[in-house]
């Protein structure tokens, strides 16, 4: 079943309106007709099974059906603070982590990040990144379109993460730090989260986090963890954590 998003204000109790680029996609690409069913979301947590009723040049009308739609979201909210990677790796990270259930992705300017974005480049990048998030959310039948935050400095990201129930920072030398517990600790921390709670995950760029960044994170209550005995690339580490969250917490 095809999945589309529309704005919250275009929902009523019985009808929904689809506007924008999806109108052309429904009419001219998919060639859908009245009577066909679609899955429709407002991108903020509402999912409805709908039946197309009328097609116009600039909008599609759909009747909301009474059948309940499964909740496709993880039981916890996950914010990924991703150190800015090189080339187009961020696009891959966004696509896959959205499929795996991330709630929000925040690009982070770290000590060892090679990529630096000025305001103009950041605006263009964020627009493209949001489009990738929306496309991945449609494909994976998410109830929300995960937000792509503004680029943040590492210190500001650490301060923002303090509001969450748990914050972790996968670090290749975590076993040398106080309180190390191997993969058992990683499983215990993630597995201890309850439904409705929030998790922040810090992933470094290609060069990893600096010692100073790890120290600052620990001083702020962020837990250093291991992701196993192998060194993961920056585009792999976040997906590893998202998969672990789903495996440990999803029913």
C-alpha positions, 0 to 999 in steps of 0.5 A: 500500500502506498504511503503519503504525508500531508499537513495536520491541518488537512485532516478532519475526522472523516476526510484528508486532503493531499497537496504538493508534489504527491498529487502529481505522483498519485495521478500521473505516476501511480495513476491511482483512481477513486476507490483505491486505498492509501496510508496517510500520515501527518508526519507527527504521529497520526496514521490513517487508512484512507480511500481516495474519493476525488482527484483535482489538478492541485489536490487529492481528497481521501475518506478516512476509514475506521480501520486502525493502523499499526503503530510503527514507531519505536517505544522510545524516542532516539536522537542521533547526534552525528558528527559531520561525515565527508562526502554524501555519507550523511545522506546514507546515515539519514536514510538508514537510521530513519528506516530503523526508527530514529526520531531526530538527527542532529549534525554535529560540528566536532573537533575532528570533523573535516566538513565545515558548512557555512549558513548558505550551504547548511540551509541547502543541505538540510533541505535535501536531508529532510527530503531524504528523511521524508522519502525513507519515512514513506518507504518504511511506513513511519508515522512521523518524518524525523526532524533534521536539526541545525548543525550544532557545536559538540558542547551545545549538543551535549547540553541538549542531550542532558534533557534525555533519559539516557545519553551514550557515546560509543567510543573505541577506547571505552573499556579503558575508562572508569565504569567499563562493562563491555557489551553487557553494559551497552545492552543493560543501558539500552535495555533499561529504557522504558516506553516513552523515554528518550535516548541520545546517541553520539556518533563521531566523524571519520576521525572519531571523538577527541579525548577532550570531547569524550571527557566533556561528555562523561562530565555531563553524564553521557555514558561511554559504551562499546559497540563490540570488538570491531571498529565501525565506520561512522556511517555504520555505528549509528545504524548498529545502535538503532538496530540494537534499540529495536531488537532490545525494546520493540515488542 
